[in-house]
Amino acid sequence: MAPKECTLHPRSMLDSMNALKNQEEFCDITIVASQDEVKVHKFVLIAASEYFRAMFSSDTKEAKSGIVSFPDTPGDIVKQCINFIYSGKADFSLDCITDFIKASDIFCLHNLTDLYVEFLSENVTMDNVEEMLSVARVYHKEVLKTSIQIFFRDNLKAFIESENLQSLPKDDFLYLLSLVHNWGKEYEMLKWNAIVSWVKEEFCERKYAFLDLFYTIDISFLPRQFIKDHVIQDQLVSESVEVMFKICNTVLDEKPSKLPLVPTEKSTGIISCDKGTKLVYRYSLIEEEWSVFTRLPEGIATNVLDIVEYKGIVYVTTGNAILSFNGMG
């Protein structure tokens, strides 16, 4: 005969242990946080948390003294964690919510962390979405990630136009851009505008992040006219060989069987060298066509390692030299 289970027993046990804590009966550990002290039971902490289990399973000062101090953690946060261990319940507020999540994660109270995250996922707003982005990125919580994506489906444009965008650190901004994925051309254009706005707000410090941010954009979604009028005309693109290379190789309908390389000055296209015909071609994103730029001398074309254009002059790197050639005029 299968044993019967009393579903009330777990709750009754928690209530009994909580009562013992509140009455400070049989307590053998003192938790100290800020100016607060809480008397607790070692076996309860060990049963509830891998963090405390590790602490009391070795020859630590806490195991010897029976005193566990958290000088850098506010007392109300530690008390909330202890109360959850003894009751399975938690009070929720958006105030200092990330501090509560950090503490519950450190204490390995995974169920409490999940409760906090579930609460956050139901309360994403324009005022706290920056904080939510950081939490979702650091703790890899899918339910919060999904809620943020839903929020930005309706509010991405407003967020980009707000002051909140400029205060995002790079890692959180990258995470936001990665969430907006395969949503179509309108969202990819918004991402471009957001990247340009964010970088240029503090250009000297943020320009080095441009390449990483740009790679979150799916160029295939961007309309050709938008690329012509906005993307390739921007200083951030004209100064980035890698970005122009990616743009050209994405928008070209037919890529020649040559080696495409990117000009470094007025980057509105790419150049490439056909080693068979010894011709250097230029592709213009403005005109959307290839044209012959110059012809390389005999013996040079087959040894080309790299080729760039600067101020109308092609510079060719071969095995042992860098040579320059003017266009055909």
Buried (B, 14 or more C-beta within 10 A) or exposed (E): EEEEEEEEEEEEEBEEBBEBBEEEEEBEBBBBBBEEEBBBBBBBBBEBBEBBEEBBEEEEEBBEEEEBBBEEBBBBBBBBBBBBBBBBEBEBEBEEBBEBBBBBBBBBBEEBBBBBBBBBBEEBEEEBBBBBBBBBBBBEBEBBBEBBBEBBEEBBBEBBEEEBBEEBEBBBBBBBBEBBEEBEEEBBBBBBBBBBEBBBEEEEEBBEBBBBBBBBBBBEBBEEEBBBEBBBEBEBBBBBBEBBBBBBBEBBEEEEEBBBBBBBEEBBBBBBBBBEEBBBBBBBBEEEEBEEBBBBEEEBBEBBEEBBBEEEEBBBBBEEEEBEBEBEE
